[in-house]
């Protein structure tokens, strides 16, 4: 704003005028991002991770939150919200992405006067896919049941469970098969089965980063 001040002497025979500029600045938004959680996603599937966008000062305005990683085959959504907010970033992976950990950087735009605060990093753990059963053979008359499944890339071993209630039975009804449920191979025998009894089986692939969900239960 331009302001003019005019002064006149008491006898009104002398006058002076001065002009100056008044500048009013709007306080720039200041904010920072917090990445508190790792992302867990199964190969070929999608997931969501939350970050915190925290207002430190100034007037809040919309911020676009963009996630990136050097690994190809991984995509992210770019949610927009005004701090303080907790945006949900969607994560998608192709089946070609190997099991492993990848560094993800989340950056906010626009940046403020301290842009180093406007980004954060977190790990993305890609887990193996759930292995489907490809063969389930009844030994008959209480003999062992033979299970064969497809291997999941990146899996270190497999957890095999069964129940006699149903494929949608509560978690508490599922039990490990015997002998030891863990297998590093793609087949297993279930001993001690009872004749004239229906069994439901499901398998999970395990890795140091975490386990896949269980595949669809198969019945025998």
Backbone as CSV, one residue per row, in Angstrom:
resi,resn,N_x,N_y,N_z,CA_x,CA_y,CA_z,C_x,C_y,C_z
1,UNK,0.841,-1.175,0.000,0.000,0.000,0.000,0.889,1.242,0.000
2,UNK,0.487,2.302,-0.756,1.195,3.572,-0.761,0.459,4.544,0.150
3,UNK,1.170,5.109,1.098,0.570,6.020,2.082,1.242,7.383,1.952
4,UNK,0.427,8.422,1.868,0.933,9.801,1.770,0.564,10.562,3.032
5,UNK,1.550,11.236,3.646,1.335,12.044,4.850,1.655,13.493,4.508
6,UNK,0.718,14.383,4.789,0.901,15.808,4.493,0.812,16.607,5.789
7,UNK,1.822,17.407,6.051,1.833,18.240,7.251,1.741,19.722,6.907
8,UNK,0.961,20.437,7.671,0.769,21.879,7.440,1.112,22.625,8.726
9,UNK,1.858,23.750,8.607,2.222,24.538,9.789,0.999,25.213,10.369
10,UNK,1.152,25.706,11.607,0.012,26.333,12.285,-0.509,27.533,11.523
11,UNK,0.381,28.268,10.875,-0.073,29.444,10.125,-0.500,29.113,8.725
12,UNK,-0.423,27.832,8.384,-0.835,27.323,7.077,-0.059,27.952,5.920
13,UNK,1.134,28.474,6.248,1.934,29.049,5.180,3.092,28.138,4.771
14,UNK,3.118,26.900,5.384,4.175,25.955,5.060,3.597,24.557,5.101
15,UNK,3.836,23.800,4.064,3.306,22.435,3.999,4.385,21.495,3.486
16,UNK,4.358,20.314,4.007,5.285,19.279,3.568,4.500,17.975,3.342
17,UNK,4.915,17.217,2.343,4.266,15.948,2.005,5.323,14.842,1.933
18,UNK,5.027,13.703,2.547,5.921,12.546,2.500,5.120,11.319,2.071
19,UNK,5.739,10.496,1.281,5.084,9.279,0.785,5.940,8.058,1.125
20,UNK,5.310,7.004,1.614,6.036,5.761,1.869,5.144,4.570,1.517
21,UNK,5.784,3.423,1.381,5.088,2.197,0.966,4.999,1.258,2.164
22,UNK,3.792,0.772,2.427,3.548,-0.205,3.487,3.301,-1.571,2.829
23,UNK,4.148,-2.551,3.137,4.002,-3.897,2.580,3.547,-4.854,3.674
24,UNK,2.454,-5.573,3.421,1.937,-6.573,4.358,2.151,-7.942,3.736
25,UNK,2.973,-8.764,4.354,3.264,-10.104,3.846,2.374,-11.152,4.509
26,UNK,1.869,-12.061,3.712,1.133,-13.197,4.251,2.128,-14.241,4.738
27,UNK,1.941,-14.746,5.962,2.854,-15.733,6.520,2.783,-17.018,5.707
28,UNK,3.932,-17.464,5.180,3.973,-18.651,4.353,3.702,-19.900,5.182
29,UNK,2.962,-20.841,4.566,2.693,-22.098,5.256,3.986,-22.854,5.512
30,UNK,4.127,-23.352,6.718,5.239,-24.236,7.063,4.655,-25.551,7.563
31,UNK,5.203,-26.675,7.083,4.682,-27.984,7.477,5.796,-29.013,7.343
32,UNK,5.583,-30.182,7.924,6.523,-31.285,7.759,5.768,-32.603,7.653
33,UNK,6.439,-33.620,7.125,5.845,-34.936,6.940,6.485,-35.941,7.889
34,UNK,5.666,-36.853,8.399,6.149,-37.969,9.221,5.782,-39.284,8.538
35,UNK,6.782,-40.143,8.339,6.557,-41.499,7.831,6.838,-42.466,8.974
36,UNK,5.792,-42.992,9.582,5.959,-43.791,10.795,5.851,-45.289,10.569
37,UNK,5.261,-45.696,9.458,4.961,-47.119,9.288,5.574,-47.660,8.001
38,UNK,5.995,-48.921,8.051,6.424,-49.612,6.837,5.196,-50.043,6.048
39,UNK,5.369,-50.247,4.741,4.290,-50.705,3.873,4.476,-52.198,3.630
40,UNK,3.413,-52.973,3.802,3.435,-54.409,3.520,2.466,-54.682,2.375
41,UNK,2.987,-55.172,1.252,2.155,-55.466,0.087,2.562,-56.811,-0.488
42,UNK,1.581,-57.624,-0.837,1.838,-58.910,-1.485,2.056,-58.680,-2.976
43,UNK,2.963,-59.446,-3.575,3.221,-59.346,-5.008,1.920,-59.326,-5.809
44,UNK,1.813,-58.340,-6.708,0.659,-58.268,-7.582,-0.589,-57.724,-6.936
45,UNK,-0.509,-57.317,-5.686,-1.676,-56.782,-4.992,-1.431,-55.331,-4.589
46,UNK,-2.391,-54.755,-3.908,-2.308,-53.346,-3.529,-2.466,-53.190,-2.028
47,UNK,-2.113,-52.024,-1.543,-2.217,-51.723,-0.120,-2.284,-50.222,0.089
48,UNK,-2.296,-49.818,1.339,-2.404,-48.404,1.700,-1.450,-48.119,2.851
49,UNK,-0.810,-46.967,2.810,0.010,-46.526,3.928,-0.385,-45.090,4.271
50,UNK,-0.375,-44.771,5.552,-0.694,-43.422,6.010,0.580,-42.688,6.380
51,UNK,0.642,-41.404,5.996,1.696,-40.512,6.474,1.013,-39.351,7.190
52,UNK,1.783,-38.628,7.969,1.246,-37.464,8.685,1.781,-36.195,8.050
53,UNK,0.875,-35.289,7.714,1.238,-33.980,7.185,0.875,-32.956,8.260
54,UNK,1.908,-32.386,8.895,1.724,-31.594,10.118,1.983,-30.117,9.834
55,UNK,1.029,-29.279,10.170,1.162,-27.829,9.990,2.015,-27.245,11.115
56,UNK,3.067,-26.510,10.736,3.945,-25.875,11.721,3.690,-24.382,11.869
57,UNK,3.071,-23.767,10.880,2.802,-22.332,10.962,2.227,-21.819,9.663
58,UNK,1.688,-20.595,9.704,1.113,-19.994,8.516,-0.273,-20.525,8.231
59,UNK,-0.780,-20.119,7.078,-2.115,-20.551,6.691,-2.082,-21.859,5.940
60,UNK,-2.964,-22.793,6.306,-2.994,-24.111,5.671,-3.479,-23.997,4.231
61,UNK,-2.846,-24.739,3.353,-3.285,-24.845,1.969,-3.067,-26.275,1.502
62,UNK,-3.679,-26.633,0.394,-3.588,-28.011,-0.083,-2.153,-28.403,-0.436
63,UNK,-1.796,-29.622,-0.035,-0.487,-30.185,-0.333,-0.695,-31.498,-1.091
64,UNK,0.034,-31.679,-2.175,0.029,-32.929,-2.914,1.142,-33.826,-2.381
65,UNK,0.791,-35.034,-1.975,1.748,-35.968,-1.385,2.103,-37.026,-2.428
66,UNK,3.346,-37.004,-2.876,3.803,-37.857,-3.965,4.852,-38.839,-3.460
67,UNK,4.623,-40.134,-3.703,5.564,-41.180,-3.285,6.307,-41.712,-4.506
68,UNK,7.596,-41.985,-4.340,8.417,-42.513,-5.425,9.365,-43.580,-4.891
69,UNK,9.786,-44.483,-5.765,10.797,-45.481,-5.456,11.532,-45.806,-6.744
70,UNK,12.837,-46.126,-6.667,13.580,-46.438,-7.896,13.097,-47.717,-8.589
71,UNK,12.431,-48.611,-7.871,12.018,-49.892,-8.429,10.840,-49.721,-9.383
72,UNK,10.956,-50.251,-10.593,9.839,-50.202,-11.536,8.792,-51.243,-11.155
73,UNK,7.574,-51.017,-11.615,6.485,-51.951,-11.333,5.722,-51.644,-10.069
74,UNK,6.070,-50.540,-9.394,5.385,-50.123,-8.169,4.768,-48.747,-8.416
75,UNK,3.481,-48.611,-8.170,2.785,-47.353,-8.410,2.159,-46.829,-7.121
76,UNK,1.943,-45.516,-7.097,1.391,-44.866,-5.920,0.319,-43.864,-6.334
77,UNK,-0.649,-43.663,-5.452,-1.582,-42.552,-5.620,-0.962,-41.297,-5.014
78,UNK,-1.510,-40.132,-5.353,-0.975,-38.859,-4.857,-2.086,-38.058,-4.187
79,UNK,-2.432,-38.401,-2.945,-3.538,-37.721,-2.268,-3.229,-36.256,-1.979
80,UNK,-4.279,-35.460,-1.960,-4.163,-34.028,-1.688,-4.973,-33.704,-0.448
81,UNK,-4.364,-32.978,0.497,-5.086,-32.510,1.676,-4.315,-31.346,2.283
82,UNK,-4.959,-30.612,3.165,-4.340,-29.457,3.812,-3.918,-29.841,5.225
83,UNK,-2.632,-29.676,5.581,-2.199,-29.986,6.952,-2.986,-29.152,7.969
84,UNK,-3.312,-29.731,9.140,-2.942,-31.062,9.604,-3.865,-32.115,8.981
85,UNK,-3.264,-33.174,8.428,-4.071,-34.223,7.829,-3.252,-35.507,7.779
86,UNK,-3.945,-36.621,7.515,-3.295,-37.932,7.437,-3.702,-38.574,6.117
87,UNK,-2.984,-38.275,5.044,-3.371,-38.819,3.742,-3.093,-40.313,3.626
88,UNK,-3.985,-41.021,2.926,-3.797,-42.442,2.617,-3.182,-42.554,1.226
89,UNK,-1.986,-43.122,1.154,-1.310,-43.298,-0.128,-1.516,-44.743,-0.588
90,UNK,-2.167,-44.897,-1.727,-2.382,-46.229,-2.275,-1.121,-46.749,-2.953
91,UNK,-0.858,-48.047,-2.783,0.331,-48.687,-3.345,-0.110,-49.874,-4.185
92,UNK,0.421,-49.981,-5.387,0.136,-51.118,-6.250,1.424,-51.752,-6.740
93,UNK,1.445,-53.084,-6.865,2.640,-53.779,-7.335,2.281,-54.748,-8.453
94,UNK,3.193,-54.905,-9.393,3.052,-55.925,-10.418,3.570,-57.255,-9.881
95,UNK,3.106,-58.349,-10.470,3.584,-59.664,-10.042,5.066,-59.854,-10.364
96,UNK,5.605,-59.002,-11.248,7.016,-59.113,-11.620,7.954,-58.479,-10.594
97,UNK,7.409,-57.743,-9.628,8.256,-57.118,-8.609,8.760,-58.194,-7.649
98,UNK,10.080,-58.371,-7.527,10.600,-59.425,-6.648,10.277,-59.164,-5.180
99,UNK,10.180,-60.245,-4.409,10.050,-60.125,-2.962,11.285,-59.397,-2.431
100,UNK,11.086,-58.421,-1.578,12.216,-57.665,-1.046,11.751,-56.373,-0.416
101,UNK,12.712,-55.562,0.043,12.434,-54.275,0.678,12.916,-53.151,-0.234
102,UNK,12.069,-52.153,-0.432,12.388,-51.031,-1.309,12.148,-49.725,-0.549
103,UNK,13.039,-48.756,-0.751,12.916,-47.473,-0.072,11.945,-46.585,-0.833
104,UNK,10.991,-46.033,-0.112,9.992,-45.132,-0.688,10.171,-43.750,-0.077
105,UNK,10.196,-42.732,-0.917,10.277,-41.350,-0.453,8.951,-40.647,-0.733
106,UNK,8.392,-40.013,0.288,7.151,-39.242,0.154,7.506,-37.768,0.262
107,UNK,7.106,-36.975,-0.728,7.408,-35.538,-0.742,6.125,-34.743,-0.872
108,UNK,6.096,-33.586,-0.204,4.948,-32.694,-0.272,5.208,-31.541,-1.216
109,UNK,4.175,-31.115,-1.924,4.272,-29.970,-2.820,3.015,-29.118,-2.666
110,UNK,3.142,-27.773,-2.473,4.387,-27.006,-2.553,5.274,-27.197,-1.326
111,UNK,6.559,-26.849,-1.485,7.476,-26.867,-0.350,7.401,-25.531,0.369
112,UNK,7.879,-25.507,1.612,7.903,-24.249,2.351,9.345,-23.756,2.460
113,UNK,9.582,-22.845,3.383,10.900,-22.232,3.512,11.959,-23.221,3.974
114,UNK,11.529,-24.350,4.551,12.473,-25.374,4.998,12.104,-26.689,4.310
115,UNK,12.397,-26.785,3.000,11.918,-27.948,2.231,12.469,-29.284,2.708
116,UNK,13.542,-29.271,3.490,14.071,-30.545,3.978,13.068,-31.252,4.879
117,UNK,12.130,-30.479,5.447,11.105,-31.073,6.306,9.921,-31.616,5.511
118,UNK,9.889,-31.318,4.225,8.708,-31.646,3.434,8.793,-33.001,2.758
119,UNK,9.657,-33.882,3.263,9.743,-35.236,2.723,10.126,-36.198,3.840
120,UNK,9.828,-37.460,3.647,10.206,-38.497,4.604,10.313,-39.812,3.841
121,UNK,10.955,-40.794,4.434,11.181,-42.078,3.774,10.684,-43.222,4.644
122,UNK,10.304,-44.315,4.001,9.840,-45.499,4.716,10.091,-46.720,3.847
123,UNK,10.208,-47.914,4.458,10.436,-49.127,3.677,9.134,-49.720,3.138
124,UNK,9.207,-50.272,1.939,8.114,-51.020,1.330,8.538,-52.482,1.262
125,UNK,7.831,-53.348,1.979,8.123,-54.778,1.979,7.159,-55.492,1.033
126,UNK,7.706,-56.072,-0.025,6.901,-56.855,-0.960,6.968,-58.316,-0.525
127,UNK,5.820,-58.900,-0.225,5.732,-60.264,0.313,5.376,-61.260,-0.791
128,UNK,5.719,-62.533,-0.605,5.377,-63.536,-1.626,3.870,-63.749,-1.733
129,UNK,3.461,-64.213,-2.912,2.042,-64.506,-3.150,1.620,-65.777,-2.422
130,UNK,0.332,-65.859,-2.119,-0.198,-67.081,-1.509,-0.133,-68.212,-2.526
131,UNK,0.418,-69.374,-2.149,0.546,-70.481,-3.107,-0.747,-71.275,-3.233
132,UNK,-1.240,-71.499,-4.433,-2.445,-72.317,-4.597,-2.118,-73.805,-4.579
133,UNK,-3.016,-74.585,-4.030,-2.893,-76.035,-4.115,-3.190,-76.475,-5.544
134,UNK,-2.337,-77.339,-6.090,-2.564,-77.825,-7.446,-2.962,-79.300,-7.460
135,UNK,-2.748,-79.991,-6.346,-3.172,-81.398,-6.258,-3.405,-81.765,-4.810
136,UNK,-4.469,-82.532,-4.586,-4.837,-82.958,-3.241,-5.353,-84.391,-3.363
137,UNK,-4.551,-85.339,-2.862,-4.864,-86.751,-3.082,-5.105,-87.474,-1.765
138,UNK,-6.230,-88.151,-1.697,-6.612,-88.907,-0.517,-5.968,-90.291,-0.570
139,UNK,-5.187,-90.600,0.494,-4.563,-91.912,0.536,-5.563,-93.027,0.757
140,UNK,-6.687,-92.699,1.375,-7.733,-93.690,1.606,-7.493,-94.500,2.864
141,UNK,-8.567,-94.834,3.558,-8.535,-95.716,4.742,-7.563,-95.204,5.807
142,UNK,-7.503,-93.897,5.971,-6.665,-93.336,7.018,-5.211,-93.180,6.639
143,UNK,-4.841,-93.539,5.378,-3.462,-93.329,4.933,-3.199,-91.831,4.743
144,UNK,-1.903,-91.417,4.684,-1.599,-89.987,4.574,-2.223,-89.344,3.343
145,UNK,-2.634,-88.077,3.502,-3.113,-87.275,2.392,-1.931,-86.531,1.785
146,UNK,-1.832,-86.510,0.468,-0.736,-85.842,-0.235,-1.199,-84.485,-0.755
147,UNK,-0.437,-83.428,-0.431,-0.742,-82.080,-0.886,0.406,-81.596,-1.769
148,UNK,0.057,-80.978,-2.910,1.049,-80.399,-3.819,0.604,-78.985,-4.159
149,UNK,1.515,-78.020,-4.113,1.172,-76.635,-4.390,2.210,-76.001,-5.297
150,UNK,1.859,-74.839,-5.849,2.789,-74.079,-6.678,3.723,-73.269,-5.787
151,UNK,4.986,-73.214,-6.149,5.960,-72.451,-5.375,5.721,-70.950,-5.569
152,UNK,5.984,-70.182,-4.522,5.898,-68.727,-4.580,7.311,-68.154,-4.580
153,UNK,7.621,-67.335,-5.579,8.955,-66.739,-5.675,9.256,-65.914,-4.424
154,UNK,10.436,-66.117,-3.865,10.852,-65.351,-2.693,10.467,-65.971,-1.374
155,UNK,9.692,-67.057,-1.388,9.279,-67.717,-0.146,10.416,-68.587,0.388
156,UNK,10.589,-68.586,1.693,11.603,-69.446,2.315,11.015,-70.786,2.733
157,UNK,9.751,-70.796,3.118,9.057,-72.040,3.435,7.559,-71.779,3.430
158,UNK,6.793,-72.818,3.761,5.335,-72.745,3.637,4.682,-73.278,4.912
159,UNK,3.595,-72.637,5.292,2.819,-73.056,6.453,1.528,-73.698,5.958
160,UNK,1.285,-74.944,6.355,0.107,-75.672,5.896,-0.820,-75.921,7.087
161,UNK,-2.076,-75.533,6.947,-3.059,-75.704,8.018,-4.283,-76.461,7.498
162,UNK,-5.043,-77.036,8.452,-6.249,-77.779,8.072,-7.310,-77.594,9.151
163,UNK,-8.532,-77.912,8.786,-9.593,-78.096,9.775,-10.622,-79.054,9.195
164,UNK,-11.561,-79.445,10.004,-12.625,-80.354,9.554,-13.990,-79.686,9.654
165,UNK,-13.973,-78.350,9.719,-15.218,-77.594,9.912,-15.710,-76.956,8.626
166,UNK,-14.808,-76.255,7.913,-15.216,-75.576,6.690,-14.185,-74.554,6.260
167,UNK,-14.249,-74.137,4.985,-13.261,-73.212,4.438,-13.357,-71.818,5.046
168,UNK,-14.539,-71.464,5.568,-14.715,-70.147,6.180,-14.781,-70.241,7.698
169,UNK,-14.223,-71.290,8.258,-14.260,-71.504,9.707,-13.441,-70.439,10.422
170,UNK,-13.734,-70.161,11.690,-12.950,-69.195,12.469,-11.475,-69.576,12.527
171,UNK,-10.614,-68.580,12.728,-9.178,-68.828,12.784,-8.826,-69.856,13.854
172,UNK,-9.562,-69.862,14.939,-9.246,-70.760,16.049,-9.420,-72.236,15.687
173,UNK,-10.141,-72.522,14.605,-10.389,-73.918,14.240,-9.306,-74.487,13.324
174,UNK,-8.410,-73.641,12.821,-7.344,-74.102,11.930,-6.161,-74.580,12.755
175,UNK,-5.534,-75.672,12.319,-4.389,-76.237,13.032,-3.317,-76.642,12.039
176,UNK,-2.061,-76.673,12.516,-0.956,-77.136,11.675,-1.099,-78.631,11.427
177,UNK,-0.706,-79.059,10.242,-0.696,-80.492,9.984,0.538,-81.116,10.644
178,UNK,0.516,-82.408,10.851,1.655,-83.139,11.399,2.067,-84.210,10.383
179,UNK,3.380,-84.470,10.226,4.493,-83.875,10.968,4.640,-82.385,10.689
180,UNK,5.749,-81.809,11.221,5.959,-80.353,11.237,5.341,-79.666,10.021
181,UNK,4.588,-78.605,10.306,3.803,-77.951,9.276,4.667,-77.227,8.249
182,UNK,5.830,-76.700,8.673,6.644,-75.920,7.752,7.309,-76.827,6.726
183,UNK,7.305,-76.376,5.485,7.917,-77.148,4.410,8.668,-76.205,3.493
184,UNK,9.882,-76.584,3.091,10.641,-75.808,2.113,10.427,-76.353,0.707
185,UNK,9.667,-77.418,0.585,9.396,-78.054,-0.703,8.016,-77.616,-1.190
186,UNK,7.526,-78.254,-2.267,6.209,-77.902,-2.809,5.199,-79.013,-2.587
187,UNK,5.524,-79.953,-1.693,4.553,-81.013,-1.408,4.690,-81.450,0.048
188,UNK,3.635,-82.070,0.561,3.624,-82.478,1.964,2.604,-83.591,2.143
189,UNK,2.864,-84.474,3.109,1.892,-85.496,3.476,1.286,-85.157,4.830
190,UNK,-0.017,-85.360,4.930,-0.723,-85.162,6.192,-1.063,-86.539,6.741
191,UNK,-0.372,-86.910,7.815,-0.607,-88.226,8.424,-1.639,-88.115,9.545
192,UNK,-2.156,-89.244,9.954,-3.105,-89.277,11.059,-4.499,-88.853,10.695
193,UNK,-4.815,-88.800,9.396,-6.161,-88.402,8.989,-7.156,-89.520,9.297
194,UNK,-8.386,-89.135,9.544,-9.439,-90.087,9.888,-10.256,-90.444,8.654
195,UNK,-10.660,-91.694,8.523,-11.507,-92.078,7.381,-12.891,-91.441,7.507
196,UNK,-13.522,-91.245,6.354,-14.886,-90.700,6.291,-14.991,-89.333,6.945
197,UNK,-13.933,-88.558,6.839,-13.899,-87.207,7.421,-13.473,-86.214,6.344
198,UNK,-14.182,-85.099,6.250,-13.842,-84.076,5.265,-12.798,-83.125,5.862
199,UNK,-11.716,-82.877,5.104,-10.636,-81.997,5.543,-10.530,-80.788,4.612
200,UNK,-10.258,-79.633,5.217,-10.037,-78.400,4.470,-8.592,-77.962,4.693
201,UNK,-7.893,-77.591,3.602,-6.484,-77.227,3.690,-6.260,-75.825,3.128
202,UNK,-5.277,-75.124,3.688,-4.856,-73.830,3.160,-3.353,-73.664,3.411
203,UNK,-2.692,-72.843,2.583,-1.240,-72.702,2.636,-0.867,-71.217,2.589
204,UNK,0.151,-70.854,3.380,0.707,-69.506,3.375,2.190,-69.593,3.059
205,UNK,2.679,-68.666,2.210,4.108,-68.575,1.917,4.764,-67.649,2.935
206,UNK,5.911,-68.071,3.477,6.607,-67.304,4.499,7.912,-66.737,3.946
207,UNK,8.287,-65.560,4.466,9.562,-64.944,4.102,10.042,-64.136,5.297
208,UNK,11.327,-63.752,5.329,11.826,-62.945,6.454,11.105,-61.611,6.610
209,UNK,10.491,-61.123,5.537,9.812,-59.830,5.591,8.379,-59.947,6.096
210,UNK,7.832,-61.161,6.066,6.450,-61.375,6.471,5.836,-62.490,5.661
211,UNK,4.624,-62.872,6.012,3.947,-63.993,5.373,2.839,-63.514,4.446
212,UNK,2.597,-64.314,3.411,1.457,-64.020,2.555,0.173,-64.351,3.303
213,UNK,-0.935,-63.908,2.751,-2.210,-64.391,3.263,-2.349,-65.857,2.872
214,UNK,-3.326,-66.543,3.461,-3.572,-67.933,3.089,-4.326,-67.974,1.757
215,UNK,-3.958,-68.963,0.933,-4.685,-69.154,-0.312,-6.080,-69.694,-0.038
216,UNK,-6.884,-69.767,-1.063,-8.235,-70.298,-0.940,-8.201,-71.734,-0.422
217,UNK,-9.009,-72.011,0.568,-9.006,-73.341,1.171,-9.552,-74.373,0.179
218,UNK,-8.904,-75.529,0.114,-9.343,-76.646,-0.716,-9.854,-77.768,0.165
219,UNK,-10.797,-78.517,-0.353,-11.459,-79.529,0.445,-11.169,-80.920,-0.102
220,UNK,-11.072,-81.871,0.786,-10.901,-83.285,0.420,-11.856,-84.123,1.250
